[in-house]
Amino acid sequence: MYKLQAFYYFLLLSLFCASSLAFSWSQNKRLFNQAKNYEGSSDLVNLEYHMGPVLASPVNLYIIWYGRWKPTQQTIIRDFIHSISSSSVPYPSVADWWKTARLYTDQTDSNITGNIFLSGEFYDSRYSHGGYLSRLDMQKIIKNAVTSPSRALPLNPHNGLYLILTSYDVQVQDFCRAVCGFHYFTFPTIVGVTVPYAWVGYSGSQCPGMCAYPFAWPNYSGKPPPRTKGDSNMMHAPNGDVGADGMISVIAHELAEVSSNPLVNAWYAGDDPTAPNEIADLCLGVYGSGAGGGYVGKVYKDYWGNGFNVNGVNKRKFLVQWIWNPLKRKCYGPNAMD
């Protein structure tokens, strides 16, 4: 779950200190030939496996577009999803970023899948459950999408994953206040089966400074996020849409966590499964080498000042947060510097 409490702490660090999250580590090059970095390493993080399943089989991903969406926004998000399993994108790619998620295994030592396919889309443009949604409403939206008399999505309890995306004008319980997205699983009493799902909201008009960081900065801060150390100019969104580009990192965050903890009984830190610290929570705000103290880390910039750290299909650029690498015991991404 993309928790804003941790994000608030991250921003406070950026305003009041310049401490680094840099530590040394002992490198393991055997798997995926990953390069080294020094961000977020800690022997104090007690990430444990709780014997539940991970998404090891190829995933059929179904998007539910709730509300009104611009075609350009939908294309950005589709391209990101297609990039996860693409092997034809130059390094560092979204697929290279996903390799860290694939390090997590289940009881049979099966790794998280590298195959996530966009297998269907449903357009809930009539706001079937209104303009204000509770968390439980997300399951009802899935139920509507799989039982609709027109172009319904399949109900796939075997390898299905449902991603609900709410548009700019939809308010969601705790959105912008406590979360930017979350994942859970459906209840058979509502949907008919148990299946994992995730929700992410479009924050471009509601709280870009909270959920589209670092392309926007909280209003109370009085300053923009730095593109690089010593640079106070605003980092530009690589695909030209602050809300959609901000969603990409939250979608990545939730996909990594729902894949490693789909039933909330697999990989997480802490003693409370109802409020776990999952593999992306541990690296909130970390996008590149040297991250810490509000600095997002070393990322790439194009000629126009657009920030990114991975490449995608159709020559897309994306900025996605790093996730916890269980072998290195640190946050890691493919744009890490040697």
C-alpha positions in Angstrom: 0.0 0.0 0.0 1.3 3.4 -0.9 1.1 5.1 2.5 1.2 8.8 2.8 2.3 8.7 6.4 5.7 7.5 5.3 5.6 10.0 2.5 5.0 12.9 4.9 8.0 11.7 6.9 10.1 11.6 3.7 9.1 15.2 2.9 9.8 16.4 6.4 13.3 15.1 5.9 13.6 17.1 2.7 12.6 20.3 4.5 14.6 20.0 7.7 17.7 17.8 7.0 20.0 16.6 4.3 20.8 13.2 5.8 21.6 10.4 3.4 20.3 6.9 3.4 23.6 5.6 2.2 25.2 2.4 3.6 27.6 -0.1 2.3 26.8 -3.7 1.5 28.3 -6.9 0.2 27.4 -7.4 -3.4 25.8 -10.6 -4.9 26.1 -10.6 -8.7 24.8 -14.0 -9.4 21.2 -13.3 -10.0 20.1 -11.0 -12.9 23.6 -9.5 -13.0 22.4 -6.4 -11.1 24.7 -3.5 -10.5 25.5 -2.2 -7.0 24.3 0.9 -5.2 24.2 2.1 -1.6 20.7 3.4 -0.9 18.5 2.3 1.9 20.6 -0.7 3.0 19.8 -1.9 6.5 20.2 -5.0 8.6 17.4 -3.6 10.8 14.6 -4.2 8.2 13.0 -7.5 9.1 11.2 -8.5 5.9 9.8 -12.0 6.4 8.0 -14.6 4.4 4.7 -15.7 6.1 4.2 -18.8 3.9 1.4 -17.4 1.7 1.3 -17.4 -2.1 3.0 -15.0 -4.5 1.9 -14.4 -8.1 4.1 -17.0 -9.7 2.0 -17.9 -12.7 1.6 -15.6 -15.7 -0.8 -12.9 -14.8 -3.8 -11.7 -16.8 -4.2 -8.1 -15.8 -7.6 -6.5 -16.2 -8.0 -2.7 -16.0 -11.2 -1.0 -14.9 -11.3 2.6 -16.0 -13.6 4.3 -13.6 -14.8 7.7 -14.6 -13.7 9.9 -17.5 -10.3 9.4 -18.9 -8.3 11.1 -21.7 -7.1 8.7 -24.3 -3.5 10.1 -23.9 -3.6 9.2 -20.2 -4.8 5.7 -20.9 -2.1 5.2 -23.5 0.6 6.2 -21.0 -0.6 3.6 -18.5 -1.1 0.9 -21.1 2.4 1.4 -22.4 3.8 1.0 -18.9 1.9 -2.3 -18.3 3.1 -3.6 -21.7 6.6 -2.6 -20.7 6.8 -5.0 -17.7 7.1 -8.1 -19.8 8.9 -6.6 -22.8 12.3 -7.9 -23.7 12.9 -5.5 -26.6 13.4 -2.3 -24.6 16.9 -0.8 -24.0 18.4 -1.0 -20.6 17.5 0.2 -18.0 13.9 -0.9 -18.8 10.7 -1.4 -16.9 11.3 -5.2 -17.3 14.8 -4.7 -15.7 13.1 -2.9 -12.8 10.6 -5.8 -12.4 13.5 -8.3 -12.0 13.9 -7.2 -8.4 10.2 -8.2 -7.7 10.9 -11.5 -9.3 13.5 -12.4 -6.6 10.6 -13.1 -4.3 9.5 -16.8 -4.1 6.8 -18.9 -2.5 7.0 -22.2 -0.5 7.9 -24.1 -3.6 10.7 -21.7 -4.5 8.7 -20.4 -7.5 9.6 -16.9 -8.3 7.1 -14.1 -9.0 6.2 -14.2 -12.7 7.9 -12.1 -15.3 4.8 -12.2 -17.5 2.1 -9.7 -16.9 -0.3 -9.3 -19.8 -3.0 -6.7 -20.3 -5.8 -9.1 -21.0 -8.9 -6.9 -20.8 -10.3 -3.4 -20.1 -13.7 -2.2 -18.8 -14.9 1.3 -19.1 -17.1 2.4 -16.2 -17.7 5.9 -17.6 -21.1 6.1 -16.0 -19.7 6.0 -12.4 -21.6 2.9 -11.5 -21.0 3.5 -7.8 -21.0 7.3 -7.7 -18.3 9.9 -7.3 -17.2 9.0 -3.8 -16.0 5.5 -3.2 -15.2 3.6 -0.1 -12.5 0.9 0.0 -15.2 -1.8 -0.1 -16.8 -0.1 -3.2 -13.7 -1.3 -5.2 -14.9 -4.9 -4.9 -18.4 -3.9 -6.0 -16.9 -2.1 -9.0 -15.1 -5.4 -9.9 -18.4 -7.2 -9.5 -20.1 -4.8 -11.9 -17.3 -5.1 -14.4 -17.5 -8.9 -14.5 -21.3 -9.1 -14.6 -22.0 -6.2 -17.0 -24.4 -7.1 -19.8 -22.0 -5.3 -22.2 -18.4 -6.2 -22.7 -17.9 -7.7 -19.2 -14.5 -8.7 -18.0 -13.9 -12.4 -17.3 -14.0 -13.5 -13.7 -10.6 -15.1 -13.4 -9.7 -16.6 -10.0 -6.8 -18.6 -11.4 -4.4 -16.0 -12.6 -6.4 -12.8 -12.8 -5.4 -9.5 -11.3 -7.8 -6.5 -11.4 -6.6 -2.9 -11.5 -9.1 -0.2 -10.7 -8.1 3.3 -11.8 -10.2 6.3 -10.8 -10.3 9.5 -12.8 -9.6 13.1 -11.7 -13.1 13.8 -10.4 -13.6 10.7 -8.2 -13.0 10.9 -4.5 -11.9 7.8 -2.7 -11.8 7.0 1.0 -8.4 8.0 2.4 -7.1 9.2 -1.0 -4.7 12.1 -0.7 -5.0 11.9 3.1 -3.5 8.5 3.9 -3.0 6.6 0.6 -2.3 7.1 -3.1 -3.2 3.5 -3.9 -3.8 0.1 -2.2 -4.2 -3.6 -2.9 -6.2 -6.3 -1.3 -8.3 -9.4 -2.4 -12.0 -9.7 -3.1 -14.5 -11.4 -0.8 -16.5 -14.3 -2.3 -19.6 -12.8 -0.7 -19.3 -9.7 -3.0 -17.5 -10.9 -6.1 -18.1 -14.6 -5.9 -14.4 -15.6 -5.7 -11.2 -14.5 -4.0 -9.0 -12.7 -6.5 -6.3 -10.0 -5.9 -6.9 -6.4 -7.0 -5.3 -3.0 -6.7 -6.6 0.6 -6.9 -4.8 3.8 -7.9 -6.3 7.2 -8.2 -5.5 10.1 -10.6 -4.1 12.8 -8.4 -3.4 15.5 -11.0 -6.2 17.8 -9.8 -6.7 16.5 -6.2 -3.2 16.1 -4.6 -0.4 16.1 -7.1 2.1 17.2 -4.4 1.3 14.1 -2.4 0.7 11.4 -5.0 2.5 12.7 -8.1 5.8 13.5 -6.4 8.4 14.4 -7.6 6.6 16.1 -10.5 4.7 18.3 -8.1 5.4 19.6 -4.6 3.1 19.9 -1.6 1.5 23.3 -1.3 2.6 23.8 2.3 6.3 23.3 1.4 6.9 26.5 -0.5 9.4 24.9 -2.9 9.6 22.4 -5.7 11.4 19.0 -5.5 15.0 19.1 -6.9 15.7 17.5 -10.2 19.3 17.0 -9.1 21.3 18.0 -6.0 21.6 21.8 -6.0 18.9 22.3 -8.7 15.7 23.8 -7.4 13.8 23.6 -10.7 10.8 21.4 -11.0 11.3 18.0 -12.4 9.1 17.6 -15.5 6.8 14.6 -16.1 8.4 12.4 -18.9 5.1 11.9 -20.7 3.7 15.3 -20.2 0.9 14.5 -17.7 1.7 15.1 -14.0 -1.2 13.0 -12.8 -0.7 10.1 -15.2 3.1 10.1 -14.8 2.6 10.2 -11.0 0.2 7.3 -11.2 2.8 5.1 -13.0 5.1 4.9 -9.9 2.1 4.2 -7.7 0.9 1.5 -10.1 4.4 0.0 -10.1 4.4 0.2 -6.3 1.1 -1.6 -6.0 1.9 -4.2 -8.6 5.1 -5.1 -6.9 3.3 -5.5 -3.6 0.2 -7.4 -4.8 2.5 -9.8 -6.6 4.6 -10.5 -3.5 1.8 -10.3 -1.0 -1.5 -11.0 -2.8 -3.5 -12.4 0.1 -1.6 -10.3 2.8 0.1 -13.4 4.1 3.3 -13.6 2.1 6.1 -11.0 2.1 6.0 -8.1 4.5 7.8 -6.6 7.5 6.2 -6.0 10.9 3.9 -7.9 13.1 0.5 -6.6 11.9 -0.7 -8.1 8.6 -3.5 -5.5 8.5 -0.9 -2.8 8.2 2.2 -4.4 6.7 5.3 -2.7 5.5 5.7 -4.3 2.1 8.5 -4.4 -0.5 7.7 -1.0 -2.0 6.7 0.7 1.3 10.3 0.2 2.4 11.6 2.3 -0.5 9.1 5.1 -0.7 10.7 8.2 -2.3 13.8 6.3 -3.6 14.3 6.6 -7.3 18.0 6.5 -7.8 21.5 6.3 -6.2 22.2 8.7 -3.4 18.5 9.1 -2.5 17.7 10.4 1.0 16.8 13.6 2.8 14.1 14.4 0.2 16.5 13.9 -2.7 15.0 11.3 -5.1 18.4 10.1 -6.2 20.3 10.1 -9.4 17.9 9.8 -12.3 18.1 10.7 -16.0 17.0 13.9 -17.6 16.3 14.6 -21.2 16.9 17.8 -23.1 13.6 19.3 -21.7 14.3 18.4 -18.1 11.9 15.4 -18.0 13.0 13.0 -15.2 13.0 9.3 -15.7 14.9 6.2 -14.6 13.6 3.4 -16.9 12.7 2.9 -20.5 9.4 1.5 -21.8 7.8 0.4 -25.0 7.1 2.9 -27.8 10.1 4.9 -26.7 8.4 5.8 -23.4 10.3 7.0 -20.4 9.0 6.4 -16.8 10.0 7.3 -13.3 9.3 4.5 -10.9 10.4 4.1 -7.3 12.8 1.4 -6.3 11.7 -1.7 -4.3 13.4 -3.7 -1.6 15.9 -6.3 -2.9 15.9 -9.3 -0.6 19.3 -10.5 -1.5 21.1 -7.2 -1.1 18.8 -6.1 1.8 18.5 -2.7 0.3 16.4 -0.6 -2.1 17.4 -1.3 -5.7 16.6 -0.2 -9.2 18.3 -0.8 -12.6 19.5 2.8 -12.9 21.7 2.3 -9.9 25.3 3.6 -10.3 28.3 1.3 -9.9 
